[in-house]
Each structure stands twice: as C-alpha cells, then as structure tokens.
Amino acid sequence: MNKIKRISMQLLEKHGEMFGADFDKNKDVLNKIAVLRSKNLRNEVAGYITGYMRSDTDHKERVQEDTESESEEEESEP
C-alpha cells in the first residue's frame, strides 16, 4: 500500500465523518486534524480522500437504485 493511500485510509478510519466529496473542504479538514509535511502531500491526500468519498457515494447510489428497481419489478409482476 503506498504512502498516500495508507495515510488517507488511517484518517478515514478515525475521522471519516468529517470528509466529503469536496476537495477544498477536505483540504481544510486536513489542516485542522493532521500535520502534513508539505502542501503537495496535503493535496495528494485530500485528492485521494475526495475520490474515495465520491466513488463510495456513487456505489451507494447505484445499490439503492438497483434495490428500488428490483422492488418495482416485483410489484409489477401479477
């Protein structure tokens, strides 16, 4: 596991509720909760977390849509 992913996953485990799908907000959260050595490292971690949160949100939406479409199909069957 590379350094960016390791740091990001550790932060998500401890402070996952603070992060979202907005890169700039994630940078601000990182400034409050973590001491990162450089702006570049902070941006890379914020970018990884942003992508992770977006993909997680997309996955949850797809699962919900699949569940809704399955229930609609069951209701329409005689």
N, C-alpha and C positions, 0 to 999 in steps of 0.2 A: 504494500500500500504506500503510495507516495506521500510526501510531507503535507501537501495541501489537503488531500483527502483525509488524512489522519487527523489533522488539526480541525478541519471542518466537522468531521463526524463526532469528535470529542465535544466540540462546542454545541452541536445539535443535541447531543445526549443530555448535556447539563442545562442548556438554555434554549431548547428548541422552540418554545412558545414565543420567544422574543423575535424570531426571524420570520420573514415573509418572502414574497416574490418580487420585492422592490430592491434593486441593487443599492441605491443611495441610502435607504433606511437600514439595510443590512450593514453598510459601512459604518453608519452612526452607532449601531448596536455594538459592533466590534470595537469601536473606540471606547465604549463605556465598559465592556466586560473583559477585554483581553488586551494584553500588552504584546503588540507585534513589532518586530524589529524594523520594518520598513513599510512605506506606503504601498510599494509593489506587492509585498506579501499580503497586506491587508486587503488589497483589491482582488488578488487572486482567490483568497479565502472567501471574500464576500461574493465573488462571481460564482464560485463552486456552490456555495450555500444557496444562492439565488436560483441557479439551475436545478439544484436538487429539490428545492421547495416548489418550483414551477412544475417539474416532472411529477412530483408527488401529488400536487393538486390536480394535474391533468389525469393522472392514473385514477384518483378517487372519483373524478367526474365521469370518466369512462365506465368505471364499475357501477356507479349509480345509474347511468344511462342504460347500461346492459340490464340491470336489475329491473328498472322501470319498463323497458321494452318487453322483457320476459313476462312480467306481471300483466301487461296489456294483452299479450298474446294469449295468456291463459284465460283472461276474462272474455276474450272474443270467441274462444272455442265453444261450440254448443255442448 
